[in-house]
């Protein structure tokens, strides 16, 4: 089943897609798609779609 959730990751000075995908990987998430939906002072809020196993 595919789900979409909002995920928070720490903010970084050097934002790259690799950084985001590495942070998601640490949470055992293999994203089908992701988008930054909000930027807070210390973190990014992502909308992430991924398959639940």
Buried (B, 14 or more C-beta within 10 A) or exposed (E): EEEEEEBEBEEEEEEEEEBBBEBBEEEEBEBEEBEEEEEEEEBBBBBBBBEEE
